[in-house]
Every structure is written in C-alpha cells, then in structure tokens.
Amino acid sequence: TSGYAMPSLGYILGMLLAATVVGALARRGGDRSVLRTAGTMVIGSAIIYAVGVPYLALATGMSLSAAVAAGLVPFLIG
C-alpha cells in the first residue's frame, strides 16, 4: 500500500516531529552532558512511537494493543 494507508507513515511523521523537538531541546542544552543527551534521545524515540503506533493501528485495522505488540515491543531492546 502507499499514501495515507502506508502503515509506516506514522513513524515518518513522528520522526519529523521528534527531529523538531530534539533539535529544540539540544539548542536549550539537552546535549551538554551524557545524561541530558540520553534523556533527549529517549524523548525523541517516545515521540516517534507515540505517533507511529496509533497510526499503524489505524492504517492496518489492528487494535492498539496489537499495534504495540507489532510496532513497539520488538524494537525496545535495540
């Protein structure tokens, strides 16, 4: 599938939002230490998943819990 029905589109949109937020945090000192950098990275990843997983559920007709199982859990480790 392509266009709005593309299941990965939510992750792409989430990446655009995350890049904006992470860039703003970095300008405000979010990249000045290892701990702040790690926190900024976690926030960026959370934004990507917060947009991508619900869109995956919507685009595929999955339940939200199934979308979490397919589009989030396998990627938590690495």
mmJSON file of the N, C-alpha and C atoms, coordinates in Angstrom:
{"data_MODEL":{"atom_site":{
"group_PDB":["ATOM","ATOM","ATOM","ATOM","ATOM","ATOM","ATOM","ATOM","ATOM","ATOM","ATOM","ATOM","ATOM","ATOM","ATOM","ATOM","ATOM","ATOM","ATOM","ATOM","ATOM","ATOM","ATOM","ATOM","ATOM","ATOM","ATOM","ATOM","ATOM","ATOM","ATOM","ATOM","ATOM","ATOM","ATOM","ATOM","ATOM","ATOM","ATOM","ATOM","ATOM","ATOM","ATOM","ATOM","ATOM","ATOM","ATOM","ATOM","ATOM","ATOM","ATOM","ATOM","ATOM","ATOM","ATOM","ATOM","ATOM","ATOM","ATOM","ATOM","ATOM","ATOM","ATOM","ATOM","ATOM","ATOM","ATOM","ATOM","ATOM","ATOM","ATOM","ATOM","ATOM","ATOM","ATOM","ATOM","ATOM","ATOM","ATOM","ATOM","ATOM","ATOM","ATOM","ATOM","ATOM","ATOM","ATOM","ATOM","ATOM","ATOM","ATOM","ATOM","ATOM","ATOM","ATOM","ATOM","ATOM","ATOM","ATOM","ATOM","ATOM","ATOM","ATOM","ATOM","ATOM","ATOM","ATOM","ATOM","ATOM","ATOM","ATOM","ATOM","ATOM","ATOM","ATOM","ATOM","ATOM","ATOM","ATOM","ATOM","ATOM","ATOM","ATOM","ATOM","ATOM","ATOM","ATOM","ATOM","ATOM","ATOM","ATOM","ATOM","ATOM","ATOM","ATOM","ATOM","ATOM","ATOM","ATOM","ATOM","ATOM","ATOM","ATOM","ATOM","ATOM","ATOM","ATOM","ATOM","ATOM","ATOM","ATOM","ATOM","ATOM","ATOM","ATOM","ATOM","ATOM","ATOM","ATOM","ATOM","ATOM","ATOM","ATOM","ATOM","ATOM","ATOM","ATOM","ATOM","ATOM","ATOM","ATOM","ATOM","ATOM","ATOM","ATOM","ATOM","ATOM","ATOM","ATOM","ATOM","ATOM","ATOM","ATOM","ATOM","ATOM","ATOM","ATOM","ATOM","ATOM","ATOM","ATOM","ATOM","ATOM","ATOM","ATOM","ATOM","ATOM","ATOM","ATOM","ATOM","ATOM","ATOM","ATOM","ATOM","ATOM","ATOM","ATOM","ATOM","ATOM","ATOM","ATOM","ATOM","ATOM","ATOM","ATOM","ATOM","ATOM","ATOM","ATOM","ATOM","ATOM","ATOM","ATOM","ATOM","ATOM","ATOM","ATOM","ATOM","ATOM","ATOM","ATOM","ATOM","ATOM","ATOM"],
"id":[1,2,3,4,5,6,7,8,9,10,11,12,13,14,15,16,17,18,19,20,21,22,23,24,25,26,27,28,29,30,31,32,33,34,35,36,37,38,39,40,41,42,43,44,45,46,47,48,49,50,51,52,53,54,55,56,57,58,59,60,61,62,63,64,65,66,67,68,69,70,71,72,73,74,75,76,77,78,79,80,81,82,83,84,85,86,87,88,89,90,91,92,93,94,95,96,97,98,99,100,101,102,103,104,105,106,107,108,109,110,111,112,113,114,115,116,117,118,119,120,121,122,123,124,125,126,127,128,129,130,131,132,133,134,135,136,137,138,139,140,141,142,143,144,145,146,147,148,149,150,151,152,153,154,155,156,157,158,159,160,161,162,163,164,165,166,167,168,169,170,171,172,173,174,175,176,177,178,179,180,181,182,183,184,185,186,187,188,189,190,191,192,193,194,195,196,197,198,199,200,201,202,203,204,205,206,207,208,209,210,211,212,213,214,215,216,217,218,219,220,221,222,223,224,225,226,227,228,229,230,231,232,233,234],
"type_symbol":["N","C","C","N","C","C","N","C","C","N","C","C","N","C","C","N","C","C","N","C","C","N","C","C","N","C","C","N","C","C","N","C","C","N","C","C","N","C","C","N","C","C","N","C","C","N","C","C","N","C","C","N","C","C","N","C","C","N","C","C","N","C","C","N","C","C","N","C","C","N","C","C","N","C","C","N","C","C","N","C","C","N","C","C","N","C","C","N","C","C","N","C","C","N","C","C","N","C","C","N","C","C","N","C","C","N","C","C","N","C","C","N","C","C","N","C","C","N","C","C","N","C","C","N","C","C","N","C","C","N","C","C","N","C","C","N","C","C","N","C","C","N","C","C","N","C","C","N","C","C","N","C","C","N","C","C","N","C","C","N","C","C","N","C","C","N","C","C","N","C","C","N","C","C","N","C","C","N","C","C","N","C","C","N","C","C","N","C","C","N","C","C","N","C","C","N","C","C","N","C","C","N","C","C","N","C","C","N","C","C","N","C","C","N","C","C","N","C","C","N","C","C","N","C","C","N","C","C","N","C","C","N","C","C"],
"label_atom_id":["N","CA","C","N","CA","C","N","CA","C","N","CA","C","N","CA","C","N","CA","C","N","CA","C","N","CA","C","N","CA","C","N","CA","C","N","CA","C","N","CA","C","N","CA","C","N","CA","C","N","CA","C","N","CA","C","N","CA","C","N","CA","C","N","CA","C","N","CA","C","N","CA","C","N","CA","C","N","CA","C","N","CA","C","N","CA","C","N","CA","C","N","CA","C","N","CA","C","N","CA","C","N","CA","C","N","CA","C","N","CA","C","N","CA","C","N","CA","C","N","CA","C","N","CA","C","N","CA","C","N","CA","C","N","CA","C","N","CA","C","N","CA","C","N","CA","C","N","CA","C","N","CA","C","N","CA","C","N","CA","C","N","CA","C","N","CA","C","N","CA","C","N","CA","C","N","CA","C","N","CA","C","N","CA","C","N","CA","C","N","CA","C","N","CA","C","N","CA","C","N","CA","C","N","CA","C","N","CA","C","N","CA","C","N","CA","C","N","CA","C","N","CA","C","N","CA","C","N","CA","C","N","CA","C","N","CA","C","N","CA","C","N","CA","C","N","CA","C","N","CA","C","N","CA","C","N","CA","C","N","CA","C","N","CA","C","N","CA","C","N","CA","C"],
"label_alt_id":[null,null,null,null,null,null,null,null,null,null,null,null,null,null,null,null,null,null,null,null,null,null,null,null,null,null,null,null,null,null,null,null,null,null,null,null,null,null,null,null,null,null,null,null,null,null,null,null,null,null,null,null,null,null,null,null,null,null,null,null,null,null,null,null,null,null,null,null,null,null,null,null,null,null,null,null,null,null,null,null,null,null,null,null,null,null,null,null,null,null,null,null,null,null,null,null,null,null,null,null,null,null,null,null,null,null,null,null,null,null,null,null,null,null,null,null,null,null,null,null,null,null,null,null,null,null,null,null,null,null,null,null,null,null,null,null,null,null,null,null,null,null,null,null,null,null,null,null,null,null,null,null,null,null,null,null,null,null,null,null,null,null,null,null,null,null,null,null,null,null,null,null,null,null,null,null,null,null,null,null,null,null,null,null,null,null,null,null,null,null,null,null,null,null,null,null,null,null,null,null,null,null,null,null,null,null,null,null,null,null,null,null,null,null,null,null,null,null,null,null,null,null,null,null,null,null,null,null,null,null,null,null,null,null],
"label_comp_id":["THR","THR","THR","SER","SER","SER","GLY","GLY","GLY","TYR","TYR","TYR","ALA","ALA","ALA","MET","MET","MET","PRO","PRO","PRO","SER","SER","SER","LEU","LEU","LEU","GLY","GLY","GLY","TYR","TYR","TYR","ILE","ILE","ILE","LEU","LEU","LEU","GLY","GLY","GLY","MET","MET","MET","LEU","LEU","LEU","LEU","LEU","LEU","ALA","ALA","ALA","ALA","ALA","ALA","THR","THR","THR","VAL","VAL","VAL","VAL","VAL","VAL","GLY","GLY","GLY","ALA","ALA","ALA","LEU","LEU","LEU","ALA","ALA","ALA","ARG","ARG","ARG","ARG","ARG","ARG","GLY","GLY","GLY","GLY","GLY","GLY","ASP","ASP","ASP","ARG","ARG","ARG","SER","SER","SER","VAL","VAL","VAL","LEU","LEU","LEU","ARG","ARG","ARG","THR","THR","THR","ALA","ALA","ALA","GLY","GLY","GLY","THR","THR","THR","MET","MET","MET","VAL","VAL","VAL","ILE","ILE","ILE","GLY","GLY","GLY","SER","SER","SER","ALA","ALA","ALA","ILE","ILE","ILE","ILE","ILE","ILE","TYR","TYR","TYR","ALA","ALA","ALA","VAL","VAL","VAL","GLY","GLY","GLY","VAL","VAL","VAL","PRO","PRO","PRO","TYR","TYR","TYR","LEU","LEU","LEU","ALA","ALA","ALA","LEU","LEU","LEU","ALA","ALA","ALA","THR","THR","THR","GLY","GLY","GLY","MET","MET","MET","SER","SER","SER","LEU","LEU","LEU","SER","SER","SER","ALA","ALA","ALA","ALA","ALA","ALA","VAL","VAL","VAL","ALA","ALA","ALA","ALA","ALA","ALA","GLY","GLY","GLY","LEU","LEU","LEU","VAL","VAL","VAL","PRO","PRO","PRO","PHE","PHE","PHE","LEU","LEU","LEU","ILE","ILE","ILE","GLY","GLY","GLY"],
"label_asym_id":["A","A","A","A","A","A","A","A","A","A","A","A","A","A","A","A","A","A","A","A","A","A","A","A","A","A","A","A","A","A","A","A","A","A","A","A","A","A","A","A","A","A","A","A","A","A","A","A","A","A","A","A","A","A","A","A","A","A","A","A","A","A","A","A","A","A","A","A","A","A","A","A","A","A","A","A","A","A","A","A","A","A","A","A","A","A","A","A","A","A","A","A","A","A","A","A","A","A","A","A","A","A","A","A","A","A","A","A","A","A","A","A","A","A","A","A","A","A","A","A","A","A","A","A","A","A","A","A","A","A","A","A","A","A","A","A","A","A","A","A","A","A","A","A","A","A","A","A","A","A","A","A","A","A","A","A","A","A","A","A","A","A","A","A","A","A","A","A","A","A","A","A","A","A","A","A","A","A","A","A","A","A","A","A","A","A","A","A","A","A","A","A","A","A","A","A","A","A","A","A","A","A","A","A","A","A","A","A","A","A","A","A","A","A","A","A","A","A","A","A","A","A","A","A","A","A","A","A","A","A","A","A","A","A"],
"label_entity_id":["1","1","1","1","1","1","1","1","1","1","1","1","1","1","1","1","1","1","1","1","1","1","1","1","1","1","1","1","1","1","1","1","1","1","1","1","1","1","1","1","1","1","1","1","1","1","1","1","1","1","1","1","1","1","1","1","1","1","1","1","1","1","1","1","1","1","1","1","1","1","1","1","1","1","1","1","1","1","1","1","1","1","1","1","1","1","1","1","1","1","1","1","1","1","1","1","1","1","1","1","1","1","1","1","1","1","1","1","1","1","1","1","1","1","1","1","1","1","1","1","1","1","1","1","1","1","1","1","1","1","1","1","1","1","1","1","1","1","1","1","1","1","1","1","1","1","1","1","1","1","1","1","1","1","1","1","1","1","1","1","1","1","1","1","1","1","1","1","1","1","1","1","1","1","1","1","1","1","1","1","1","1","1","1","1","1","1","1","1","1","1","1","1","1","1","1","1","1","1","1","1","1","1","1","1","1","1","1","1","1","1","1","1","1","1","1","1","1","1","1","1","1","1","1","1","1","1","1","1","1","1","1","1","1"],
"label_seq_id":[1,1,1,2,2,2,3,3,3,4,4,4,5,5,5,6,6,6,7,7,7,8,8,8,9,9,9,10,10,10,11,11,11,12,12,12,13,13,13,14,14,14,15,15,15,16,16,16,17,17,17,18,18,18,19,19,19,20,20,20,21,21,21,22,22,22,23,23,23,24,24,24,25,25,25,26,26,26,27,27,27,28,28,28,29,29,29,30,30,30,31,31,31,32,32,32,33,33,33,34,34,34,35,35,35,36,36,36,37,37,37,38,38,38,39,39,39,40,40,40,41,41,41,42,42,42,43,43,43,44,44,44,45,45,45,46,46,46,47,47,47,48,48,48,49,49,49,50,50,50,51,51,51,52,52,52,53,53,53,54,54,54,55,55,55,56,56,56,57,57,57,58,58,58,59,59,59,60,60,60,61,61,61,62,62,62,63,63,63,64,64,64,65,65,65,66,66,66,67,67,67,68,68,68,69,69,69,70,70,70,71,71,71,72,72,72,73,73,73,74,74,74,75,75,75,76,76,76,77,77,77,78,78,78],
"pdbx_PDB_ins_code":[null,null,null,null,null,null,null,null,null,null,null,null,null,null,null,null,null,null,null,null,null,null,null,null,null,null,null,null,null,null,null,null,null,null,null,null,null,null,null,null,null,null,null,null,null,null,null,null,null,null,null,null,null,null,null,null,null,null,null,null,null,null,null,null,null,null,null,null,null,null,null,null,null,null,null,null,null,null,null,null,null,null,null,null,null,null,null,null,null,null,null,null,null,null,null,null,null,null,null,null,null,null,null,null,null,null,null,null,null,null,null,null,null,null,null,null,null,null,null,null,null,null,null,null,null,null,null,null,null,null,null,null,null,null,null,null,null,null,null,null,null,null,null,null,null,null,null,null,null,null,null,null,null,null,null,null,null,null,null,null,null,null,null,null,null,null,null,null,null,null,null,null,null,null,null,null,null,null,null,null,null,null,null,null,null,null,null,null,null,null,null,null,null,null,null,null,null,null,null,null,null,null,null,null,null,null,null,null,null,null,null,null,null,null,null,null,null,null,null,null,null,null,null,null,null,null,null,null,null,null,null,null,null,null],
"Cartn_x":[0.835,0.0,0.871,0.257,1.008,0.117,0.708,-0.041,-0.417,-1.619,-2.062,-2.287,-2.487,-2.711,-1.402,-0.279,1.018,1.231,1.336,1.434,2.619,3.692,4.873,4.814,3.791,3.706,3.696,3.066,3.041,4.43,5.286,6.657,7.437,7.165,7.823,7.375,6.071,5.559,6.099,6.158,6.72,8.18,8.923,10.33,10.477,9.606,9.658,9.392,8.391,8.079,9.217,9.739,10.827,12.07,12.383,13.553,13.401,12.199,11.938,12.106,11.513,11.578,13.002,13.67,15.035,15.977,15.799,16.615,16.405,15.146,14.848,15.457,15.361,15.958,17.479,18.094,19.549,19.973,19.209,19.525,19.409,18.574,18.387,19.281,20.27,21.227,20.988,20.104,19.8,20.881,21.952,23.056,24.383,24.316,25.535,26.196,25.495,26.079,25.546,26.182,25.757,24.334,24.025,22.694,21.621,21.885,20.913,20.749,21.85,21.77,20.933,21.15,20.363,18.886,18.588,17.197,16.553,17.297,16.791,16.528,17.4,17.202,15.958,15.742,14.553,13.288,13.304,12.146,11.879,12.919,12.752,12.162,12.661,12.121,10.672,10.357,8.981,8.021,8.449,7.604,7.356,8.395,8.239,7.217,7.346,6.407,5.018,4.926,3.619,2.802,3.465,2.768,2.646,3.705,3.749,2.846,2.785,1.993,0.492,-0.081,-1.516,-1.827,-0.92,-1.141,-1.074,-0.167,-0.087,-1.408,-1.966,-3.255,-4.347,-4.373,-5.392,-5.25,-4.031,-3.799,-4.039,-3.862,-3.993,-5.262,-5.991,-7.187,-6.892,-5.659,-5.28,-5.848,-5.96,-6.245,-4.973,-5.123,-3.951,-2.967,-3.479,-2.573,-1.824,-2.479,-1.796,-0.745,-1.06,-0.093,1.116,0.893,2.011,2.876,2.231,2.968,3.764,3.234,3.906,4.847,4.502,5.241,6.062,6.079,6.865,7.716,7.086,7.777,9.011,8.947,10.143,11.348,11.114,12.191,12.68,12.14,12.547,13.972,14.402,15.728,16.828,16.652,17.762,17.437],
"Cartn_y":[-1.187,0.0,1.238,2.333,3.577,4.724,5.883,7.06,7.007,7.491,7.555,6.178,5.166,3.812,3.093,3.715,3.1,3.011,1.802,1.648,2.37,2.565,3.215,4.739,5.311,6.766,7.442,6.837,7.425,7.562,6.582,6.658,7.768,7.966,9.041,10.392,10.557,11.802,12.009,10.935,11.017,11.43,10.954,11.327,12.815,13.357,14.796,15.602,15.197,15.88,15.701,14.489,14.221,15.031,15.154,15.932,17.389,17.918,19.295,19.467,18.562,18.651,18.42,17.398,17.099,18.249,18.827,19.988,21.159,21.404,22.488,22.2,20.953,20.587,20.723,20.351,20.474,21.939,22.81,24.239,24.792,24.149,24.591,23.827,23.129,22.456,20.976,20.395,18.978,18.04,18.595,17.756,18.103,18.71,19.193,18.171,17.105,16.055,14.711,13.66,12.32,12.047,12.411,12.161,12.954,14.213,15.026,14.513,14.111,13.569,12.3,11.414,10.178,10.49,11.433,11.826,12.408,13.228,13.81,12.721,11.731,10.617,9.808,9.577,8.834,9.608,10.912,11.737,11.644,11.73,11.619,10.285,9.211,7.88,7.753,8.283,8.216,8.953,10.082,10.834,10.018,9.406,8.602,7.489,6.771,5.685,6.205,7.347,7.903,8.288,8.644,8.953,7.698,6.911,5.77,4.617,4.257,3.085,3.304,4.429,4.624,4.686,5.293,5.341,3.945,3.108,1.722,1.01,1.205,0.585,1.083,2.376,2.966,2.479,2.452,2.092,0.619,-0.23,-1.669,-2.269,-1.505,-2.036,-2.882,-2.835,-3.572,-2.866,-3.631,-2.986,-2.271,-1.344,-0.621,-1.565,-2.534,-3.476,-4.342,-4.717,-5.483,-4.62,-3.344,-2.44,-2.226,-2.14,-2.026,-3.277,-4.44,-5.703,-5.819,-5.301,-5.426,-4.266,-3.065,-1.884,-1.2,-1.744,-1.131,-2.151,-3.178,-4.143,-4.767,-5.188,-5.818,-4.881,-3.58,-2.612,-1.974,-2.371,-1.773,-2.128,-3.322,-3.766,-3.046,-2.857,-2.334,-1.237],
"Cartn_z":[0.0,0.0,0.0,-0.375,-0.414,0.023,0.148,0.565,2.032,2.341,3.732,4.338,3.514,4.012,4.327,4.028,4.29,5.807,6.359,7.813,8.451,7.713,8.289,8.238,7.63,7.515,8.882,9.869,11.207,11.805,11.549,12.057,11.347,10.069,9.326,9.864,10.08,10.65,12.066,12.84,14.184,14.162,13.168,13.047,12.772,11.935,11.658,12.929,13.691,14.944,15.951,16.06,17.006,16.655,15.383,14.978,15.388,15.26,15.662,17.167,17.931,19.393,19.896,19.385,19.829,19.468,18.307,17.933,18.872,19.239,20.179,21.55,21.997,23.288,23.254,22.148,22.023,22.08,21.437,21.488,22.906,23.718,25.104,26.083,25.591,26.458,26.65,25.874,26.017,25.53,25.0,24.514,25.187,26.355,27.012,27.943,28.254,29.087,28.606,29.054,28.645,29.121,30.353,30.9,30.155,29.885,29.134,27.703,27.091,25.734,25.71,26.68,26.752,26.967,27.837,28.067,26.823,26.105,24.86,23.828,23.762,22.828,23.186,24.472,24.914,24.554,24.759,24.398,22.898,22.087,20.641,20.231,20.805,20.491,20.931,22.107,22.605,21.678,21.145,20.212,18.946,18.414,17.196,17.416,18.527,18.813,19.157,19.825,20.197,18.971,17.894,16.642,15.776,15.699,14.786,15.145,16.423,16.819,16.61,17.054,16.775,15.274,14.496,13.052,12.448,12.94,12.492,12.747,13.933,14.263,13.324,13.078,12.203,10.762,10.254,8.853,8.566,9.575,9.35,9.928,10.729,11.369,12.593,13.073,14.288,15.514,16.594,17.871,18.314,19.241,19.717,20.405,21.144,21.815,20.801,19.722,18.67,17.974,17.772,17.152,18.057,19.362,20.305,20.232,20.184,20.119,18.82,17.724,16.428,16.118,16.578,16.151,17.214,18.436,19.502,20.25,20.767,21.634,20.975,19.702,19.11,19.007,19.109,18.902,20.198,21.33,22.598,22.993,22.696,23.107,22.334,21.058,20.3,19.396],
"occupancy":[1.0,1.0,1.0,1.0,1.0,1.0,1.0,1.0,1.0,1.0,1.0,1.0,1.0,1.0,1.0,1.0,1.0,1.0,1.0,1.0,1.0,1.0,1.0,1.0,1.0,1.0,1.0,1.0,1.0,1.0,1.0,1.0,1.0,1.0,1.0,1.0,1.0,1.0,1.0,1.0,1.0,1.0,1.0,1.0,1.0,1.0,1.0,1.0,1.0,1.0,1.0,1.0,1.0,1.0,1.0,1.0,1.0,1.0,1.0,1.0,1.0,1.0,1.0,1.0,1.0,1.0,1.0,1.0,1.0,1.0,1.0,1.0,1.0,1.0,1.0,1.0,1.0,1.0,1.0,1.0,1.0,1.0,1.0,1.0,1.0,1.0,1.0,1.0,1.0,1.0,1.0,1.0,1.0,1.0,1.0,1.0,1.0,1.0,1.0,1.0,1.0,1.0,1.0,1.0,1.0,1.0,1.0,1.0,1.0,1.0,1.0,1.0,1.0,1.0,1.0,1.0,1.0,1.0,1.0,1.0,1.0,1.0,1.0,1.0,1.0,1.0,1.0,1.0,1.0,1.0,1.0,1.0,1.0,1.0,1.0,1.0,1.0,1.0,1.0,1.0,1.0,1.0,1.0,1.0,1.0,1.0,1.0,1.0,1.0,1.0,1.0,1.0,1.0,1.0,1.0,1.0,1.0,1.0,1.0,1.0,1.0,1.0,1.0,1.0,1.0,1.0,1.0,1.0,1.0,1.0,1.0,1.0,1.0,1.0,1.0,1.0,1.0,1.0,1.0,1.0,1.0,1.0,1.0,1.0,1.0,1.0,1.0,1.0,1.0,1.0,1.0,1.0,1.0,1.0,1.0,1.0,1.0,1.0,1.0,1.0,1.0,1.0,1.0,1.0,1.0,1.0,1.0,1.0,1.0,1.0,1.0,1.0,1.0,1.0,1.0,1.0,1.0,1.0,1.0,1.0,1.0,1.0,1.0,1.0,1.0,1.0,1.0,1.0,1.0,1.0,1.0,1.0,1.0,1.0],
"B_iso_or_equiv":[0.0,0.0,0.0,0.0,0.0,0.0,0.0,0.0,0.0,0.0,0.0,0.0,0.0,0.0,0.0,0.0,0.0,0.0,0.0,0.0,0.0,0.0,0.0,0.0,0.0,0.0,0.0,0.0,0.0,0.0,0.0,0.0,0.0,0.0,0.0,0.0,0.0,0.0,0.0,0.0,0.0,0.0,0.0,0.0,0.0,0.0,0.0,0.0,0.0,0.0,0.0,0.0,0.0,0.0,0.0,0.0,0.0,0.0,0.0,0.0,0.0,0.0,0.0,0.0,0.0,0.0,0.0,0.0,0.0,0.0,0.0,0.0,0.0,0.0,0.0,0.0,0.0,0.0,0.0,0.0,0.0,0.0,0.0,0.0,0.0,0.0,0.0,0.0,0.0,0.0,0.0,0.0,0.0,0.0,0.0,0.0,0.0,0.0,0.0,0.0,0.0,0.0,0.0,0.0,0.0,0.0,0.0,0.0,0.0,0.0,0.0,0.0,0.0,0.0,0.0,0.0,0.0,0.0,0.0,0.0,0.0,0.0,0.0,0.0,0.0,0.0,0.0,0.0,0.0,0.0,0.0,0.0,0.0,0.0,0.0,0.0,0.0,0.0,0.0,0.0,0.0,0.0,0.0,0.0,0.0,0.0,0.0,0.0,0.0,0.0,0.0,0.0,0.0,0.0,0.0,0.0,0.0,0.0,0.0,0.0,0.0,0.0,0.0,0.0,0.0,0.0,0.0,0.0,0.0,0.0,0.0,0.0,0.0,0.0,0.0,0.0,0.0,0.0,0.0,0.0,0.0,0.0,0.0,0.0,0.0,0.0,0.0,0.0,0.0,0.0,0.0,0.0,0.0,0.0,0.0,0.0,0.0,0.0,0.0,0.0,0.0,0.0,0.0,0.0,0.0,0.0,0.0,0.0,0.0,0.0,0.0,0.0,0.0,0.0,0.0,0.0,0.0,0.0,0.0,0.0,0.0,0.0,0.0,0.0,0.0,0.0,0.0,0.0,0.0,0.0,0.0,0.0,0.0,0.0],
"pdbx_formal_charge":[null,null,null,null,null,null,null,null,null,null,null,null,null,null,null,null,null,null,null,null,null,null,null,null,null,null,null,null,null,null,null,null,null,null,null,null,null,null,null,null,null,null,null,null,null,null,null,null,null,null,null,null,null,null,null,null,null,null,null,null,null,null,null,null,null,null,null,null,null,null,null,null,null,null,null,null,null,null,null,null,null,null,null,null,null,null,null,null,null,null,null,null,null,null,null,null,null,null,null,null,null,null,null,null,null,null,null,null,null,null,null,null,null,null,null,null,null,null,null,null,null,null,null,null,null,null,null,null,null,null,null,null,null,null,null,null,null,null,null,null,null,null,null,null,null,null,null,null,null,null,null,null,null,null,null,null,null,null,null,null,null,null,null,null,null,null,null,null,null,null,null,null,null,null,null,null,null,null,null,null,null,null,null,null,null,null,null,null,null,null,null,null,null,null,null,null,null,null,null,null,null,null,null,null,null,null,null,null,null,null,null,null,null,null,null,null,null,null,null,null,null,null,null,null,null,null,null,null,null,null,null,null,null,null],
"auth_seq_id":[1,1,1,2,2,2,3,3,3,4,4,4,5,5,5,6,6,6,7,7,7,8,8,8,9,9,9,10,10,10,11,11,11,12,12,12,13,13,13,14,14,14,15,15,15,16,16,16,17,17,17,18,18,18,19,19,19,20,20,20,21,21,21,22,22,22,23,23,23,24,24,24,25,25,25,26,26,26,27,27,27,28,28,28,29,29,29,30,30,30,31,31,31,32,32,32,33,33,33,34,34,34,35,35,35,36,36,36,37,37,37,38,38,38,39,39,39,40,40,40,41,41,41,42,42,42,43,43,43,44,44,44,45,45,45,46,46,46,47,47,47,48,48,48,49,49,49,50,50,50,51,51,51,52,52,52,53,53,53,54,54,54,55,55,55,56,56,56,57,57,57,58,58,58,59,59,59,60,60,60,61,61,61,62,62,62,63,63,63,64,64,64,65,65,65,66,66,66,67,67,67,68,68,68,69,69,69,70,70,70,71,71,71,72,72,72,73,73,73,74,74,74,75,75,75,76,76,76,77,77,77,78,78,78],
"auth_comp_id":["THR","THR","THR","SER","SER","SER","GLY","GLY","GLY","TYR","TYR","TYR","ALA","ALA","ALA","MET","MET","MET","PRO","PRO","PRO","SER","SER","SER","LEU","LEU","LEU","GLY","GLY","GLY","TYR","TYR","TYR","ILE","ILE","ILE","LEU","LEU","LEU","GLY","GLY","GLY","MET","MET","MET","LEU","LEU","LEU","LEU","LEU","LEU","ALA","ALA","ALA","ALA","ALA","ALA","THR","THR","THR","VAL","VAL","VAL","VAL","VAL","VAL","GLY","GLY","GLY","ALA","ALA","ALA","LEU","LEU","LEU","ALA","ALA","ALA","ARG","ARG","ARG","ARG","ARG","ARG","GLY","GLY","GLY","GLY","GLY","GLY","ASP","ASP","ASP","ARG","ARG","ARG","SER","SER","SER","VAL","VAL","VAL","LEU","LEU","LEU","ARG","ARG","ARG","THR","THR","THR","ALA","ALA","ALA","GLY","GLY","GLY","THR","THR","THR","MET","MET","MET","VAL","VAL","VAL","ILE","ILE","ILE","GLY","GLY","GLY","SER","SER","SER","ALA","ALA","ALA","ILE","ILE","ILE","ILE","ILE","ILE","TYR","TYR","TYR","ALA","ALA","ALA","VAL","VAL","VAL","GLY","GLY","GLY","VAL","VAL","VAL","PRO","PRO","PRO","TYR","TYR","TYR","LEU","LEU","LEU","ALA","ALA","ALA","LEU","LEU","LEU","ALA","ALA","ALA","THR","THR","THR","GLY","GLY","GLY","MET","MET","MET","SER","SER","SER","LEU","LEU","LEU","SER","SER","SER","ALA","ALA","ALA","ALA","ALA","ALA","VAL","VAL","VAL","ALA","ALA","ALA","ALA","ALA","ALA","GLY","GLY","GLY","LEU","LEU","LEU","VAL","VAL","VAL","PRO","PRO","PRO","PHE","PHE","PHE","LEU","LEU","LEU","ILE","ILE","ILE","GLY","GLY","GLY"],
"auth_asym_id":["A","A","A","A","A","A","A","A","A","A","A","A","A","A","A","A","A","A","A","A","A","A","A","A","A","A","A","A","A","A","A","A","A","A","A","A","A","A","A","A","A","A","A","A","A","A","A","A","A","A","A","A","A","A","A","A","A","A","A","A","A","A","A","A","A","A","A","A","A","A","A","A","A","A","A","A","A","A","A","A","A","A","A","A","A","A","A","A","A","A","A","A","A","A","A","A","A","A","A","A","A","A","A","A","A","A","A","A","A","A","A","A","A","A","A","A","A","A","A","A","A","A","A","A","A","A","A","A","A","A","A","A","A","A","A","A","A","A","A","A","A","A","A","A","A","A","A","A","A","A","A","A","A","A","A","A","A","A","A","A","A","A","A","A","A","A","A","A","A","A","A","A","A","A","A","A","A","A","A","A","A","A","A","A","A","A","A","A","A","A","A","A","A","A","A","A","A","A","A","A","A","A","A","A","A","A","A","A","A","A","A","A","A","A","A","A","A","A","A","A","A","A","A","A","A","A","A","A","A","A","A","A","A","A"],
"auth_atom_id":["N","CA","C","N","CA","C","N","CA","C","N","CA","C","N","CA","C","N","CA","C","N","CA","C","N","CA","C","N","CA","C","N","CA","C","N","CA","C","N","CA","C","N","CA","C","N","CA","C","N","CA","C","N","CA","C","N","CA","C","N","CA","C","N","CA","C","N","CA","C","N","CA","C","N","CA","C","N","CA","C","N","CA","C","N","CA","C","N","CA","C","N","CA","C","N","CA","C","N","CA","C","N","CA","C","N","CA","C","N","CA","C","N","CA","C","N","CA","C","N","CA","C","N","CA","C","N","CA","C","N","CA","C","N","CA","C","N","CA","C","N","CA","C","N","CA","C","N","CA","C","N","CA","C","N","CA","C","N","CA","C","N","CA","C","N","CA","C","N","CA","C","N","CA","C","N","CA","C","N","CA","C","N","CA","C","N","CA","C","N","CA","C","N","CA","C","N","CA","C","N","CA","C","N","CA","C","N","CA","C","N","CA","C","N","CA","C","N","CA","C","N","CA","C","N","CA","C","N","CA","C","N","CA","C","N","CA","C","N","CA","C","N","CA","C","N","CA","C","N","CA","C","N","CA","C","N","CA","C","N","CA","C","N","CA","C","N","CA","C","N","CA","C"],
"pdbx_PDB_model_num":[1,1,1,1,1,1,1,1,1,1,1,1,1,1,1,1,1,1,1,1,1,1,1,1,1,1,1,1,1,1,1,1,1,1,1,1,1,1,1,1,1,1,1,1,1,1,1,1,1,1,1,1,1,1,1,1,1,1,1,1,1,1,1,1,1,1,1,1,1,1,1,1,1,1,1,1,1,1,1,1,1,1,1,1,1,1,1,1,1,1,1,1,1,1,1,1,1,1,1,1,1,1,1,1,1,1,1,1,1,1,1,1,1,1,1,1,1,1,1,1,1,1,1,1,1,1,1,1,1,1,1,1,1,1,1,1,1,1,1,1,1,1,1,1,1,1,1,1,1,1,1,1,1,1,1,1,1,1,1,1,1,1,1,1,1,1,1,1,1,1,1,1,1,1,1,1,1,1,1,1,1,1,1,1,1,1,1,1,1,1,1,1,1,1,1,1,1,1,1,1,1,1,1,1,1,1,1,1,1,1,1,1,1,1,1,1,1,1,1,1,1,1,1,1,1,1,1,1,1,1,1,1,1,1]
}}}
